[in-house]
């Protein structure tokens, strides 16, 4: 029989233990950080692999949000965000739940939104609910001037694409502009084209590819798309009337297949082409089948050595590696093993407008992970996708070359440890750490 | 025993409970630290290349050494059976059958002859001029380096017949370096399969021993 004294000892001990255990539990929870990334669909797949849970530091959780999720995505809470759901577009989200950011701009805007939200739920703030904005475009004002950090981790390119048999193999930047401003309304007006009307398509405006296509291929972020007789309005919708996903030709209205022109990420095109046997991954083909959409070339005056010539050459952002028997970006690596391409090897860091304001080849871009210095989990997010931009600074696995094979697997071109300095003065300071990423602060 | 000692005894009990809890948590952390990175090219989860780091961020815990040898993507909705994998000679046919699990589909299979000690988990690692782990051309006439089989609806089982070869070849990579791959009686190789199924793909390495 237990004595009353023993019972009291047990009760007091239990009370101490409860308090102590709750302290231990809360301390443990505080150490576990949940890093959530959202935004661009162009870099969704490659970031899925990079942010795989197996790569996360012990105890932490990495979540890569899919903008195309059709059901709620539940994310566990941490010290800077309560447990919450990211809900698909078209639903009504009650805080702390939020709508899934769809596209680069939406991802960066969400990063700004959570970092300016002082709300708390059961004592937990929301500033850590999104830590990384996946972005295939750049903005000097988004997520926020003064606190935004862009970590470029690979090269991509954007070009025009079509399934039309009447379209030419390549066109100049000037001619591409004429297509989108209604100067040209028929493929036959383009050198190398044959008769057939043109229907302009663009992805939803929050897409990074949309923004980049306007700024770098059409020459202005405020490009105006006129509509006139013989030049129907730009379509932003897919075959069923929904918003047009970028890098997805399979949702173009079948009736428009021979007339449609639309932007496409070359990296995504390569990834899809290299998985052409898989109809659930190859988005270049209509559901009814047929030939896939092809990536159009850009006529440029740069030859294989990067020298200006008097003759415009068809330079395509993607090329077939005959040794590997797979597609890849037409970059310096390909030049090493497959020299002599008549159109040169246009995918170079020098052709990014973040390095040279007037690049030798249009359409080359960095793809980024964007952080915000106001984020409470900035250090953990930096260790996931960033680096310390000082000489010998610590680098994430992504920024130390440890994910080069992954980056190539998804169609993008990995960056070397040595950057290049161009006419953009700041490019000299993008990579002082010898990283395979570039850091651009806004 | 006086009541004044109650808090002391209680505290002792609490300390014991907390110590036990901490030991459990510590052990749990130690076991999960065995998790390894998915990228076979990576030795550590983070890299500090300079001795005089002035970083404002702490280093990531170091992952354990990368496993080497054939890798299989976990939880693939396909199973693989292989006819013969040992005592092989140049020109021998290795027959692989990839069968989709119930309700799944097999869209296609790619097969490459690769180094036996490589752990191939991504496309980029299968590409000869990218990673240097798989041969870019056959060792000899009558043997294969790369076979791709595309399936048709209803996307049932796929059979791949691969003629293995022996020999050694050195070739250039896109980063300017060179790679040498040898497959013979003293250098086991593997047949790496890329298996396509709904909404994804996976990899399976099949060890090959030459007689």
Interface residues (C-beta under 8 A of the other chain):
Chain A: X5 X8 X9 X10 X11 X12 X13 X14 X15 X16 X17 X19 X20 X21 X24 X28 X49 X52 X54 X55 X57 X58 X59 X274 X275 X277 X278 X279 X280 X281 X321 X323 X324 X325 X326 X328 X333 X334 X336 X337 X379 X382 X383 X388 X390 X391 X392 X393 X394 X395 X396 X397 X400 X401 X402 X403 X404 X405 X406 X407 X408 X409 X410 X433 X434
Chain B: X1 X3 X6 X7 X9 X10 X11 X12 X13 X14 X15 X17 X18 X21 X22 X25 X29 X32 X33 X35 X36 X37 X38 X39 X40 X41 X42 X43 X44 X45 X46 X47 X48 X49 X50 X51 X52 X53 X54 X55 X56 X57 X58 X59 X60 X61 X107 X108 X122 X123 X124 X125 X127 X128 X129 X130 X131 X136 X137 X146 X148 X150 X151 X171 X172 X173 X174 X175 X176 X196 X197 X198 X199 X200 X201
